[in-house]
Amino acid sequence: MLDCLLSQTEKIIIIGWRGTEDNFLELLKKHVKFKRVRVLTIAGSTREAKEVNDKIKPYLADEANLRESQHGFTQSILTREVERFLSQ
């Protein structure tokens, strides 16, 4: 099911997960079809979010747009960062 949904995905939000699970990374590589997929990663810190993005970047097309949240999960919701990301 996830593999079918990933083939239609244009935006991905990763929340509080290190993004290092090999099966998930292989699913990204195999099934994300949109070369310009947009990713917002939310973690405990911007540094941690960048580490996740650095890990997943090789599994996505070069045109993928990976971005780190400046906030943790709660602040990303309260500042409407997630809402803005999804509406763009």
N, CA, C and O atoms as a Maestro MAE file, in Angstrom:
{
 s_m_m2io_version
 :::
 2.0.0
}

f_m_ct {
 s_m_title
 :::
 protein
 m_atom[352] {
  # First column is atom index #
  i_m_mmod_type
  r_m_x_coord
  r_m_y_coord
  r_m_z_coord
  i_m_residue_number
  s_m_chain_name
  s_m_pdb_residue_name
  s_m_pdb_atom_name
  i_m_atomic_number
  :::
  1 25 0.817 -1.196 0.000 1 A "MET " " N  " 7
  2 3 0.000 0.000 0.000 1 A "MET " " CA " 6
  3 2 0.866 1.268 0.000 1 A "MET " " C  " 6
  4 15 0.640 2.180 -0.795 1 A "MET " " O  " 8
  5 25 1.857 1.316 0.897 2 A "LEU " " N  " 7
  6 3 2.711 2.497 0.964 2 A "LEU " " CA " 6
  7 2 3.433 2.729 -0.360 2 A "LEU " " C  " 6
  8 15 3.573 3.871 -0.796 2 A "LEU " " O  " 8
  9 25 3.892 1.656 -0.999 3 A "ASP " " N  " 7
  10 3 4.607 1.825 -2.257 3 A "ASP " " CA " 6
  11 2 3.709 2.455 -3.325 3 A "ASP " " C  " 6
  12 15 4.181 3.271 -4.117 3 A "ASP " " O  " 8
  13 25 2.432 2.095 -3.360 4 A "CYS " " N  " 7
  14 3 1.493 2.712 -4.310 4 A "CYS " " CA " 6
  15 2 1.291 4.191 -4.009 4 A "CYS " " C  " 6
  16 15 1.254 5.015 -4.923 4 A "CYS " " O  " 8
  17 25 1.164 4.522 -2.746 5 A "LEU " " N  " 7
  18 3 0.978 5.924 -2.356 5 A "LEU " " CA " 6
  19 2 2.226 6.751 -2.624 5 A "LEU " " C  " 6
  20 15 2.121 7.905 -3.041 5 A "LEU " " O  " 8
  21 25 3.390 6.191 -2.397 6 A "LEU " " N  " 7
  22 3 4.629 6.933 -2.652 6 A "LEU " " CA " 6
  23 2 4.776 7.310 -4.117 6 A "LEU " " C  " 6
  24 15 5.353 8.350 -4.434 6 A "LEU " " O  " 8
  25 25 4.267 6.489 -5.002 7 A "SER " " N  " 7
  26 3 4.389 6.804 -6.426 7 A "SER " " CA " 6
  27 2 3.565 8.028 -6.815 7 A "SER " " C  " 6
  28 15 3.783 8.605 -7.880 7 A "SER " " O  " 8
  29 25 2.618 8.430 -5.962 8 A "GLN " " N  " 7
  30 3 1.779 9.599 -6.223 8 A "GLN " " CA " 6
  31 2 2.174 10.802 -5.361 8 A "GLN " " C  " 6
  32 15 1.546 11.858 -5.439 8 A "GLN " " O  " 8
  33 25 3.196 10.644 -4.554 9 A "THR " " N  " 7
  34 3 3.547 11.640 -3.548 9 A "THR " " CA " 6
  35 2 4.400 12.763 -4.110 9 A "THR " " C  " 6
  36 15 5.407 12.525 -4.777 9 A "THR " " O  " 8
  37 25 3.980 13.991 -3.830 10 A "GLU " " N  " 7
  38 3 4.744 15.171 -4.222 10 A "GLU " " CA " 6
  39 2 5.398 15.841 -3.018 10 A "GLU " " C  " 6
  40 15 6.384 16.563 -3.165 10 A "GLU " " O  " 8
  41 25 4.844 15.600 -1.818 11 A "LYS " " N  " 7
  42 3 5.355 16.207 -0.588 11 A "LYS " " CA " 6
  43 2 5.450 15.141 0.493 11 A "LYS " " C  " 6
  44 15 4.581 14.279 0.626 11 A "LYS " " O  " 8
  45 25 6.528 15.227 1.259 12 A "ILE " " N  " 7
  46 3 6.738 14.296 2.365 12 A "ILE " " CA " 6
  47 2 7.099 15.107 3.605 12 A "ILE " " C  " 6
  48 15 7.945 15.999 3.545 12 A "ILE " " O  " 8
  49 25 6.463 14.798 4.713 13 A "ILE " " N  " 7
  50 3 6.835 15.391 5.993 13 A "ILE " " CA " 6
  51 2 7.377 14.257 6.860 13 A "ILE " " C  " 6
  52 15 6.695 13.262 7.106 13 A "ILE " " O  " 8
  53 25 8.599 14.426 7.311 14 A "ILE " " N  " 7
  54 3 9.211 13.451 8.216 14 A "ILE " " CA " 6
  55 2 9.241 14.101 9.586 14 A "ILE " " C  " 6
  56 15 9.782 15.194 9.753 14 A "ILE " " O  " 8
  57 25 8.662 13.429 10.561 15 A "ILE " " N  " 7
  58 3 8.548 14.002 11.906 15 A "ILE " " CA " 6
  59 2 9.245 13.101 12.912 15 A "ILE " " C  " 6
  60 15 8.862 11.947 13.103 15 A "ILE " " O  " 8
  61 25 10.271 13.643 13.549 16 A "GLY " " N  " 7
  62 3 10.904 12.987 14.679 16 A "GLY " " CA " 6
  63 2 11.454 11.610 14.393 16 A "GLY " " C  " 6
  64 15 11.499 10.757 15.281 16 A "GLY " " O  " 8
  65 25 11.860 11.393 13.198 17 A "TRP " " N  " 7
  66 3 12.387 10.081 12.841 17 A "TRP " " CA " 6
  67 2 13.722 10.286 12.163 17 A "TRP " " C  " 6
  68 15 13.849 11.198 11.345 17 A "TRP " " O  " 8
  69 25 14.689 9.508 12.456 18 A "ARG " " N  " 7
  70 3 16.035 9.719 11.936 18 A "ARG " " CA " 6
  71 2 16.173 9.376 10.461 18 A "ARG " " C  " 6
  72 15 17.198 9.687 9.855 18 A "ARG " " O  " 8
  73 25 15.182 8.751 9.878 19 A "GLY " " N  " 7
  74 3 15.218 8.473 8.450 19 A "GLY " " CA " 6
  75 2 16.301 7.496 8.032 19 A "GLY " " C  " 6
  76 15 16.778 7.532 6.898 19 A "GLY " " O  " 8
  77 25 16.685 6.625 8.951 20 A "THR " " N  " 7
  78 3 17.787 5.714 8.648 20 A "THR " " CA " 6
  79 2 17.336 4.279 8.432 20 A "THR " " C  " 6
  80 15 18.173 3.395 8.252 20 A "THR " " O  " 8
  81 25 16.068 4.034 8.446 21 A "GLU " " N  " 7
  82 3 15.561 2.678 8.284 21 A "GLU " " CA " 6
  83 2 15.716 2.273 6.820 21 A "GLU " " C  " 6
  84 15 15.120 2.881 5.931 21 A "GLU " " O  " 8
  85 25 16.515 1.247 6.584 22 A "ASP " " N  " 7
  86 3 16.881 0.856 5.222 22 A "ASP " " CA " 6
  87 2 15.687 0.521 4.341 22 A "ASP " " C  " 6
  88 15 15.676 0.885 3.166 22 A "ASP " " O  " 8
  89 25 14.694 -0.155 4.871 23 A "ASN " " N  " 7
  90 3 13.526 -0.502 4.058 23 A "ASN " " CA " 6
  91 2 12.795 0.751 3.577 23 A "ASN " " C  " 6
  92 15 12.366 0.811 2.425 23 A "ASN " " O  " 8
  93 25 12.652 1.744 4.446 24 A "PHE " " N  " 7
  94 3 11.994 2.984 4.060 24 A "PHE " " CA " 6
  95 2 12.806 3.708 2.990 24 A "PHE " " C  " 6
  96 15 12.238 4.206 2.019 24 A "PHE " " O  " 8
  97 25 14.118 3.773 3.154 25 A "LEU " " N  " 7
  98 3 14.959 4.446 2.168 25 A "LEU " " CA " 6
  99 2 14.856 3.761 0.804 25 A "LEU " " C  " 6
  100 15 14.817 4.430 -0.229 25 A "LEU " " O  " 8
  101 25 14.815 2.451 0.802 26 A "GLU " " N  " 7
  102 3 14.664 1.723 -0.466 26 A "GLU " " CA " 6
  103 2 13.297 1.974 -1.090 26 A "GLU " " C  " 6
  104 15 13.180 2.063 -2.313 26 A "GLU " " O  " 8
  105 25 12.257 2.088 -0.256 27 A "LEU " " N  " 7
  106 3 10.937 2.433 -0.775 27 A "LEU " " CA " 6
  107 2 10.956 3.807 -1.432 27 A "LEU " " C  " 6
  108 15 10.377 3.993 -2.502 27 A "LEU " " O  " 8
  109 25 11.620 4.771 -0.795 28 A "LEU " " N  " 7
  110 3 11.732 6.100 -1.397 28 A "LEU " " CA " 6
  111 2 12.399 6.009 -2.763 28 A "LEU " " C  " 6
  112 15 11.897 6.542 -3.752 28 A "LEU " " O  " 8
  113 25 13.520 5.333 -2.798 29 A "LYS " " N  " 7
  114 3 14.299 5.230 -4.034 29 A "LYS " " CA " 6
  115 2 13.494 4.569 -5.157 29 A "LYS " " C  " 6
  116 15 13.546 4.993 -6.311 29 A "LYS " " O  " 8
  117 25 12.769 3.551 -4.803 30 A "LYS " " N  " 7
  118 3 12.065 2.760 -5.804 30 A "LYS " " CA " 6
  119 2 10.729 3.371 -6.236 30 A "LYS " " C  " 6
  120 15 10.337 3.235 -7.395 30 A "LYS " " O  " 8
  121 25 10.024 4.044 -5.316 31 A "HIS " " N  " 7
  122 3 8.640 4.407 -5.598 31 A "HIS " " CA " 6
  123 2 8.334 5.895 -5.698 31 A "HIS " " C  " 6
  124 15 7.285 6.247 -6.237 31 A "HIS " " O  " 8
  125 25 9.186 6.785 -5.213 32 A "VAL " " N  " 7
  126 3 8.890 8.210 -5.348 32 A "VAL " " CA " 6
  127 2 9.174 8.597 -6.785 32 A "VAL " " C  " 6
  128 15 10.322 8.568 -7.228 32 A "VAL " " O  " 8
  129 25 8.136 8.957 -7.508 33 A "LYS " " N  " 7
  130 3 8.246 9.211 -8.942 33 A "LYS " " CA " 6
  131 2 8.432 10.692 -9.286 33 A "LYS " " C  " 6
  132 15 8.986 11.013 -10.337 33 A "LYS " " O  " 8
  133 25 7.980 11.589 -8.422 34 A "PHE " " N  " 7
  134 3 8.093 13.010 -8.706 34 A "PHE " " CA " 6
  135 2 9.527 13.449 -8.445 34 A "PHE " " C  " 6
  136 15 9.997 13.430 -7.307 34 A "PHE " " O  " 8
  137 25 10.209 13.839 -9.499 35 A "LYS " " N  " 7
  138 3 11.613 14.245 -9.373 35 A "LYS " " CA " 6
  139 2 11.763 15.461 -8.470 35 A "LYS " " C  " 6
  140 15 12.784 15.611 -7.798 35 A "LYS " " O  " 8
  141 25 10.774 16.315 -8.446 36 A "ARG " " N  " 7
  142 3 10.844 17.533 -7.629 36 A "ARG " " CA " 6
  143 2 10.072 17.388 -6.316 36 A "ARG " " C  " 6
  144 15 9.491 18.351 -5.816 36 A "ARG " " O  " 8
  145 25 10.075 16.185 -5.771 37 A "VAL " " N  " 7
  146 3 9.391 15.957 -4.505 37 A "VAL " " CA " 6
  147 2 9.934 16.928 -3.460 37 A "VAL " " C  " 6
  148 15 11.128 17.225 -3.429 37 A "VAL " " O  " 8
  149 25 9.039 17.414 -2.609 38 A "ARG " " N  " 7
  150 3 9.415 18.355 -1.557 38 A "ARG " " CA " 6
  151 2 9.337 17.634 -0.219 38 A "ARG " " C  " 6
  152 15 8.382 16.906 0.052 38 A "ARG " " O  " 8
  153 25 10.356 17.845 0.616 39 A "VAL " " N  " 7
  154 3 10.443 17.171 1.908 39 A "VAL " " CA " 6
  155 2 10.647 18.222 3.000 39 A "VAL " " C  " 6
  156 15 11.528 19.076 2.894 39 A "VAL " " O  " 8
  157 25 9.838 18.152 4.036 40 A "LEU " " N  " 7
  158 3 10.027 18.950 5.240 40 A "LEU " " CA " 6
  159 2 10.328 17.977 6.364 40 A "LEU " " C  " 6
  160 15 9.530 17.085 6.651 40 A "LEU " " O  " 8
  161 25 11.479 18.148 7.000 41 A "THR " " N  " 7
  162 3 11.869 17.272 8.094 41 A "THR " " CA " 6
  163 2 11.831 18.042 9.402 41 A "THR " " C  " 6
  164 15 12.443 19.102 9.533 41 A "THR " " O  " 8
  165 25 11.108 17.497 10.363 42 A "ILE " " N  " 7
  166 3 10.955 18.100 11.688 42 A "ILE " " CA " 6
  167 2 11.586 17.144 12.691 42 A "ILE " " C  " 6
  168 15 11.243 15.962 12.738 42 A "ILE " " O  " 8
  169 25 12.505 17.660 13.488 43 A "ALA " " N  " 7
  170 3 13.178 16.830 14.495 43 A "ALA " " CA " 6
  171 2 13.390 17.679 15.749 43 A "ALA " " C  " 6
  172 15 12.878 18.794 15.853 43 A "ALA " " O  " 8
  173 25 14.139 17.145 16.676 44 A "GLY " " N  " 7
  174 3 14.392 17.851 17.926 44 A "GLY " " CA " 6
  175 2 15.181 19.137 17.747 44 A "GLY " " C  " 6
  176 15 15.084 20.049 18.568 44 A "GLY " " O  " 8
  177 25 15.963 19.210 16.675 45 A "SER " " N  " 7
  178 3 16.734 20.408 16.374 45 A "SER " " CA " 6
  179 2 16.927 20.488 14.861 45 A "SER " " C  " 6
  180 15 16.732 19.507 14.144 45 A "SER " " O  " 8
  181 25 17.307 21.650 14.401 46 A "THR " " N  " 7
  182 3 17.589 21.822 12.973 46 A "THR " " CA " 6
  183 2 18.739 20.913 12.552 46 A "THR " " C  " 6
  184 15 18.729 20.365 11.450 46 A "THR " " O  " 8
  185 25 19.718 20.756 13.420 47 A "ARG " " N  " 7
  186 3 20.863 19.883 13.113 47 A "ARG " " CA " 6
  187 2 20.412 18.443 12.905 47 A "ARG " " C  " 6
  188 15 20.848 17.781 11.963 47 A "ARG " " O  " 8
  189 25 19.537 17.957 13.786 48 A "GLU " " N  " 7
  190 3 19.028 16.592 13.645 48 A "GLU " " CA " 6
  191 2 18.211 16.441 12.363 48 A "GLU " " C  " 6
  192 15 18.303 15.418 11.685 48 A "GLU " " O  " 8
  193 25 17.415 17.453 12.029 49 A "ALA " " N  " 7
  194 3 16.633 17.409 10.792 49 A "ALA " " CA " 6
  195 2 17.555 17.371 9.581 49 A "ALA " " C  " 6
  196 15 17.274 16.669 8.609 49 A "ALA " " O  " 8
  197 25 18.640 18.111 9.629 50 A "LYS " " N  " 7
  198 3 19.607 18.105 8.526 50 A "LYS " " CA " 6
  199 2 20.259 16.735 8.384 50 A "LYS " " C  " 6
  200 15 20.478 16.267 7.267 50 A "LYS " " O  " 8
  201 25 20.566 16.098 9.489 51 A "GLU " " N  " 7
  202 3 21.143 14.744 9.452 51 A "GLU " " CA " 6
  203 2 20.199 13.773 8.742 51 A "GLU " " C  " 6
  204 15 20.641 12.936 7.954 51 A "GLU " " O  " 8
  205 25 18.897 13.886 9.024 52 A "VAL " " N  " 7
  206 3 17.918 13.034 8.351 52 A "VAL " " CA " 6
  207 2 17.929 13.322 6.852 52 A "VAL " " C  " 6
  208 15 17.978 12.401 6.036 52 A "VAL " " O  " 8
  209 25 17.884 14.597 6.499 53 A "ASN " " N  " 7
  210 3 17.865 14.958 5.083 53 A "ASN " " CA " 6
  211 2 19.131 14.509 4.363 53 A "ASN " " C  " 6
  212 15 19.074 14.063 3.217 53 A "ASN " " O  " 8
  213 25 20.260 14.625 5.028 54 A "ASP " " N  " 7
  214 3 21.517 14.152 4.425 54 A "ASP " " CA " 6
  215 2 21.457 12.656 4.151 54 A "ASP " " C  " 6
  216 15 22.018 12.170 3.169 54 A "ASP " " O  " 8
  217 25 20.775 11.935 5.025 55 A "LYS " " N  " 7
  218 3 20.664 10.478 4.879 55 A "LYS " " CA " 6
  219 2 19.711 10.095 3.731 55 A "LYS " " C  " 6
  220 15 19.988 9.149 2.993 55 A "LYS " " O  " 8
  221 25 18.603 10.817 3.581 56 A "ILE " " N  " 7
  222 3 17.629 10.426 2.561 56 A "ILE " " CA " 6
  223 2 17.920 11.019 1.186 56 A "ILE " " C  " 6
  224 15 17.430 10.506 0.179 56 A "ILE " " O  " 8
  225 25 18.700 12.079 1.127 57 A "LYS " " N  " 7
  226 3 18.958 12.756 -0.155 57 A "LYS " " CA " 6
  227 2 19.442 11.807 -1.261 57 A "LYS " " C  " 6
  228 15 18.953 11.917 -2.386 57 A "LYS " " O  " 8
  229 25 20.372 10.886 -1.003 58 A "PRO " " N  " 7
  230 3 20.822 10.004 -2.080 58 A "PRO " " CA " 6
  231 2 19.729 9.076 -2.632 58 A "PRO " " C  " 6
  232 15 19.902 8.478 -3.694 58 A "PRO " " O  " 8
  233 25 18.626 8.959 -1.924 59 A "TYR " " N  " 7
  234 3 17.554 8.064 -2.344 59 A "TYR " " CA " 6
  235 2 16.474 8.776 -3.156 59 A "TYR " " C  " 6
  236 15 15.512 8.150 -3.600 59 A "TYR " " O  " 8
  237 25 16.634 10.076 -3.347 60 A "LEU " " N  " 7
  238 3 15.675 10.871 -4.105 60 A "LEU " " CA " 6
  239 2 16.369 11.490 -5.316 60 A "LEU " " C  " 6
  240 15 17.597 11.531 -5.387 60 A "LEU " " O  " 8
  241 25 15.577 11.966 -6.253 61 A "ALA " " N  " 7
  242 3 16.132 12.611 -7.440 61 A "ALA " " CA " 6
  243 2 16.897 13.871 -7.049 61 A "ALA " " C  " 6
  244 15 16.623 14.483 -6.016 61 A "ALA " " O  " 8
  245 25 17.856 14.246 -7.886 62 A "ASP " " N  " 7
  246 3 18.657 15.451 -7.620 62 A "ASP " " CA " 6
  247 2 17.792 16.701 -7.507 62 A "ASP " " C  " 6
  248 15 18.168 17.656 -6.828 62 A "ASP " " O  " 8
  249 25 16.649 16.701 -8.160 63 A "GLU " " N  " 7
  250 3 15.758 17.868 -8.155 63 A "GLU " " CA " 6
  251 2 14.922 17.971 -6.880 63 A "GLU " " C  " 6
  252 15 14.213 18.959 -6.688 63 A "GLU " " O  " 8
  253 25 14.996 16.983 -6.023 64 A "ALA " " N  " 7
  254 3 14.203 16.990 -4.790 64 A "ALA " " CA " 6
  255 2 14.584 18.201 -3.942 64 A "ALA " " C  " 6
  256 15 15.742 18.615 -3.904 64 A "ALA " " O  " 8
  257 25 13.584 18.754 -3.268 65 A "ASN " " N  " 7
  258 3 13.778 19.926 -2.416 65 A "ASN " " CA " 6
  259 2 13.617 19.481 -0.966 65 A "ASN " " C  " 6
  260 15 12.503 19.227 -0.507 65 A "ASN " " O  " 8
  261 25 14.732 19.390 -0.251 66 A "LEU " " N  " 7
  262 3 14.716 18.962 1.145 66 A "LEU " " CA " 6
  263 2 14.936 20.164 2.046 66 A "LEU " " C  " 6
  264 15 15.857 20.954 1.838 66 A "LEU " " O  " 8
  265 25 14.083 20.290 3.042 67 A "ARG " " N  " 7
  266 3 14.131 21.442 3.926 67 A "ARG " " CA " 6
  267 2 14.028 20.991 5.375 67 A "ARG " " C  " 6
  268 15 13.300 20.050 5.693 67 A "ARG " " O  " 8
  269 25 14.757 21.664 6.244 68 A "GLU " " N  " 7
  270 3 14.706 21.364 7.673 68 A "GLU " " CA " 6
  271 2 13.829 22.392 8.373 68 A "GLU " " C  " 6
  272 15 13.922 23.589 8.101 68 A "GLU " " O  " 8
  273 25 12.986 21.922 9.268 69 A "SER " " N  " 7
  274 3 12.187 22.824 10.080 69 A "SER " " CA " 6
  275 2 13.096 23.558 11.058 69 A "SER " " C  " 6
  276 15 14.101 23.019 11.520 69 A "SER " " O  " 8
  277 25 12.731 24.768 11.356 70 A "GLN " " N  " 7
  278 3 13.447 25.559 12.358 70 A "GLN " " CA " 6
  279 2 12.899 25.303 13.762 70 A "GLN " " C  " 6
  280 15 13.377 25.885 14.736 70 A "GLN " " O  " 8
  281 25 11.887 24.423 13.862 71 A "HIS " " N  " 7
  282 3 11.186 24.179 15.120 71 A "HIS " " CA " 6
  283 2 11.044 22.681 15.364 71 A "HIS " " C  " 6
  284 15 11.270 21.856 14.479 71 A "HIS " " O  " 8
  285 25 10.661 22.361 16.597 72 A "GLY " " N  " 7
  286 3 10.230 21.003 16.890 72 A "GLY " " CA " 6
  287 2 8.800 20.828 16.412 72 A "GLY " " C  " 6
  288 15 8.224 21.740 15.820 72 A "GLY " " O  " 8
  289 25 8.224 19.658 16.665 73 A "PHE " " N  " 7
  290 3 6.891 19.356 16.136 73 A "PHE " " CA " 6
  291 2 5.832 20.359 16.600 73 A "PHE " " C  " 6
  292 15 5.113 20.922 15.775 73 A "PHE " " O  " 8
  293 25 5.729 20.585 17.906 74 A "THR " " N  " 7
  294 3 4.670 21.460 18.424 74 A "THR " " CA " 6
  295 2 4.765 22.854 17.826 74 A "THR " " C  " 6
  296 15 3.759 23.400 17.371 74 A "THR " " O  " 8
  297 25 5.950 23.435 17.818 75 A "GLN " " N  " 7
  298 3 6.111 24.782 17.261 75 A "GLN " " CA " 6
  299 2 5.870 24.804 15.751 75 A "GLN " " C  " 6
  300 15 5.398 25.809 15.219 75 A "GLN " " O  " 8
  301 25 6.183 23.728 15.067 76 A "SER " " N  " 7
  302 3 5.911 23.662 13.623 76 A "SER " " CA " 6
  303 2 4.417 23.733 13.343 76 A "SER " " C  " 6
  304 15 3.990 24.283 12.328 76 A "SER " " O  " 8
  305 25 3.625 23.168 14.255 77 A "ILE " " N  " 7
  306 3 2.164 23.254 14.121 77 A "ILE " " CA " 6
  307 2 1.679 24.636 14.527 77 A "ILE " " C  " 6
  308 15 0.901 25.261 13.807 77 A "ILE " " O  " 8
  309 25 2.138 25.118 15.688 78 A "LEU " " N  " 7
  310 3 1.656 26.410 16.200 78 A "LEU " " CA " 6
  311 2 2.035 27.582 15.298 78 A "LEU " " C  " 6
  312 15 1.270 28.538 15.172 78 A "LEU " " O  " 8
  313 25 3.204 27.518 14.672 79 A "THR " " N  " 7
  314 3 3.621 28.603 13.781 79 A "THR " " CA " 6
  315 2 3.077 28.426 12.362 79 A "THR " " C  " 6
  316 15 3.339 29.242 11.479 79 A "THR " " O  " 8
  317 25 2.321 27.355 12.160 80 A "ARG " " N  " 7
  318 3 1.700 27.028 10.868 80 A "ARG " " CA " 6
  319 2 2.710 26.699 9.770 80 A "ARG " " C  " 6
  320 15 2.405 26.797 8.581 80 A "ARG " " O  " 8
  321 25 3.892 26.316 10.175 81 A "GLU " " N  " 7
  322 3 4.916 25.930 9.205 81 A "GLU " " CA " 6
  323 2 4.444 24.734 8.374 81 A "GLU " " C  " 6
  324 15 4.608 24.720 7.154 81 A "GLU " " O  " 8
  325 25 3.865 23.745 9.026 82 A "VAL " " N  " 7
  326 3 3.381 22.554 8.327 82 A "VAL " " CA " 6
  327 2 2.259 22.938 7.360 82 A "VAL " " C  " 6
  328 15 2.232 22.488 6.214 82 A "VAL " " O  " 8
  329 25 1.354 23.759 7.829 83 A "GLU " " N  " 7
  330 3 0.243 24.213 6.992 83 A "GLU " " CA " 6
  331 2 0.758 24.950 5.749 83 A "GLU " " C  " 6
  332 15 0.267 24.718 4.644 83 A "GLU " " O  " 8
  333 25 1.733 25.826 5.923 84 A "ARG " " N  " 7
  334 3 2.304 26.557 4.784 84 A "ARG " " CA " 6
  335 2 2.994 25.596 3.819 84 A "ARG " " C  " 6
  336 15 2.858 25.726 2.602 84 A "ARG " " O  " 8
  337 25 3.721 24.652 4.356 85 A "PHE " " N  " 7
  338 3 4.410 23.670 3.505 85 A "PHE " " CA " 6
  339 2 3.406 22.907 2.646 85 A "PHE " " C  " 6
  340 15 3.618 22.730 1.446 85 A "PHE " " O  " 8
  341 25 2.321 22.459 3.256 86 A "LEU " " N  " 7
  342 3 1.335 21.681 2.527 86 A "LEU " " CA " 6
  343 2 0.541 22.513 1.518 86 A "LEU " " C  " 6
  344 15 0.066 21.978 0.516 86 A "LEU " " O  " 8
  345 25 0.395 23.800 1.768 87 A "SER " " N  " 7
  346 3 -0.398 24.634 0.866 87 A "SER " " CA " 6
  347 2 0.407 25.191 -0.301 87 A "SER " " C  " 6
  348 15 -0.175 25.748 -1.231 87 A "SER " " O  " 8
  349 25 1.706 25.057 -0.275 88 A "GLN " " N  " 7
  350 3 2.536 25.594 -1.362 88 A "GLN " " CA " 6
  351 2 2.553 24.685 -2.548 88 A "GLN " " C  " 6
  352 15 3.203 24.988 -3.549 88 A "GLN " " O  " 8
  :::
 }
 m_bond[351] {
  # First column is bond index #
  i_m_from
  i_m_to
  i_m_order
  :::
  1 1 2 1
  2 2 3 1
  3 3 4 2
  4 3 5 1
  5 5 6 1
  6 6 7 1
  7 7 8 2
  8 7 9 1
  9 9 10 1
  10 10 11 1
  11 11 12 2
  12 11 13 1
  13 13 14 1
  14 14 15 1
  15 15 16 2
  16 15 17 1
  17 17 18 1
  18 18 19 1
  19 19 20 2
  20 19 21 1
  21 21 22 1
  22 22 23 1
  23 23 24 2
  24 23 25 1
  25 25 26 1
  26 26 27 1
  27 27 28 2
  28 27 29 1
  29 29 30 1
  30 30 31 1
  31 31 32 2
  32 31 33 1
  33 33 34 1
  34 34 35 1
  35 35 36 2
  36 35 37 1
  37 37 38 1
  38 38 39 1
  39 39 40 2
  40 39 41 1
  41 41 42 1
  42 42 43 1
  43 43 44 2
  44 43 45 1
  45 45 46 1
  46 46 47 1
  47 47 48 2
  48 47 49 1
  49 49 50 1
  50 50 51 1
  51 51 52 2
  52 51 53 1
  53 53 54 1
  54 54 55 1
  55 55 56 2
  56 55 57 1
  57 57 58 1
  58 58 59 1
  59 59 60 2
  60 59 61 1
  61 61 62 1
  62 62 63 1
  63 63 64 2
  64 63 65 1
  65 65 66 1
  66 66 67 1
  67 67 68 2
  68 67 69 1
  69 69 70 1
  70 70 71 1
  71 71 72 2
  72 71 73 1
  73 73 74 1
  74 74 75 1
  75 75 76 2
  76 75 77 1
  77 77 78 1
  78 78 79 1
  79 79 80 2
  80 79 81 1
  81 81 82 1
  82 82 83 1
  83 83 84 2
  84 83 85 1
  85 85 86 1
  86 86 87 1
  87 87 88 2
  88 87 89 1
  89 89 90 1
  90 90 91 1
  91 91 92 2
  92 91 93 1
  93 93 94 1
  94 94 95 1
  95 95 96 2
  96 95 97 1
  97 97 98 1
  98 98 99 1
  99 99 100 2
  100 99 101 1
  101 101 102 1
  102 102 103 1
  103 103 104 2
  104 103 105 1
  105 105 106 1
  106 106 107 1
  107 107 108 2
  108 107 109 1
  109 109 110 1
  110 110 111 1
  111 111 112 2
  112 111 113 1
  113 113 114 1
  114 114 115 1
  115 115 116 2
  116 115 117 1
  117 117 118 1
  118 118 119 1
  119 119 120 2
  120 119 121 1
  121 121 122 1
  122 122 123 1
  123 123 124 2
  124 123 125 1
  125 125 126 1
  126 126 127 1
  127 127 128 2
  128 127 129 1
  129 129 130 1
  130 130 131 1
  131 131 132 2
  132 131 133 1
  133 133 134 1
  134 134 135 1
  135 135 136 2
  136 135 137 1
  137 137 138 1
  138 138 139 1
  139 139 140 2
  140 139 141 1
  141 141 142 1
  142 142 143 1
  143 143 144 2
  144 143 145 1
  145 145 146 1
  146 146 147 1
  147 147 148 2
  148 147 149 1
  149 149 150 1
  150 150 151 1
  151 151 152 2
  152 151 153 1
  153 153 154 1
  154 154 155 1
  155 155 156 2
  156 155 157 1
  157 157 158 1
  158 158 159 1
  159 159 160 2
  160 159 161 1
  161 161 162 1
  162 162 163 1
  163 163 164 2
  164 163 165 1
  165 165 166 1
  166 166 167 1
  167 167 168 2
  168 167 169 1
  169 169 170 1
  170 170 171 1
  171 171 172 2
  172 171 173 1
  173 173 174 1
  174 174 175 1
  175 175 176 2
  176 175 177 1
  177 177 178 1
  178 178 179 1
  179 179 180 2
  180 179 181 1
  181 181 182 1
  182 182 183 1
  183 183 184 2
  184 183 185 1
  185 185 186 1
  186 186 187 1
  187 187 188 2
  188 187 189 1
  189 189 190 1
  190 190 191 1
  191 191 192 2
  192 191 193 1
  193 193 194 1
  194 194 195 1
  195 195 196 2
  196 195 197 1
  197 197 198 1
  198 198 199 1
  199 199 200 2
  200 199 201 1
  201 201 202 1
  202 202 203 1
  203 203 204 2
  204 203 205 1
  205 205 206 1
  206 206 207 1
  207 207 208 2
  208 207 209 1
  209 209 210 1
  210 210 211 1
  211 211 212 2
  212 211 213 1
  213 213 214 1
  214 214 215 1
  215 215 216 2
  216 215 217 1
  217 217 218 1
  218 218 219 1
  219 219 220 2
  220 219 221 1
  221 221 222 1
  222 222 223 1
  223 223 224 2
  224 223 225 1
  225 225 226 1
  226 226 227 1
  227 227 228 2
  228 227 229 1
  229 229 230 1
  230 230 231 1
  231 231 232 2
  232 231 233 1
  233 233 234 1
  234 234 235 1
  235 235 236 2
  236 235 237 1
  237 237 238 1
  238 238 239 1
  239 239 240 2
  240 239 241 1
  241 241 242 1
  242 242 243 1
  243 243 244 2
  244 243 245 1
  245 245 246 1
  246 246 247 1
  247 247 248 2
  248 247 249 1
  249 249 250 1
  250 250 251 1
  251 251 252 2
  252 251 253 1
  253 253 254 1
  254 254 255 1
  255 255 256 2
  256 255 257 1
  257 257 258 1
  258 258 259 1
  259 259 260 2
  260 259 261 1
  261 261 262 1
  262 262 263 1
  263 263 264 2
  264 263 265 1
  265 265 266 1
  266 266 267 1
  267 267 268 2
  268 267 269 1
  269 269 270 1
  270 270 271 1
  271 271 272 2
  272 271 273 1
  273 273 274 1
  274 274 275 1
  275 275 276 2
  276 275 277 1
  277 277 278 1
  278 278 279 1
  279 279 280 2
  280 279 281 1
  281 281 282 1
  282 282 283 1
  283 283 284 2
  284 283 285 1
  285 285 286 1
  286 286 287 1
  287 287 288 2
  288 287 289 1
  289 289 290 1
  290 290 291 1
  291 291 292 2
  292 291 293 1
  293 293 294 1
  294 294 295 1
  295 295 296 2
  296 295 297 1
  297 297 298 1
  298 298 299 1
  299 299 300 2
  300 299 301 1
  301 301 302 1
  302 302 303 1
  303 303 304 2
  304 303 305 1
  305 305 306 1
  306 306 307 1
  307 307 308 2
  308 307 309 1
  309 309 310 1
  310 310 311 1
  311 311 312 2
  312 311 313 1
  313 313 314 1
  314 314 315 1
  315 315 316 2
  316 315 317 1
  317 317 318 1
  318 318 319 1
  319 319 320 2
  320 319 321 1
  321 321 322 1
  322 322 323 1
  323 323 324 2
  324 323 325 1
  325 325 326 1
  326 326 327 1
  327 327 328 2
  328 327 329 1
  329 329 330 1
  330 330 331 1
  331 331 332 2
  332 331 333 1
  333 333 334 1
  334 334 335 1
  335 335 336 2
  336 335 337 1
  337 337 338 1
  338 338 339 1
  339 339 340 2
  340 339 341 1
  341 341 342 1
  342 342 343 1
  343 343 344 2
  344 343 345 1
  345 345 346 1
  346 346 347 1
  347 347 348 2
  348 347 349 1
  349 349 350 1
  350 350 351 1
  351 351 352 2
  :::
 }
}
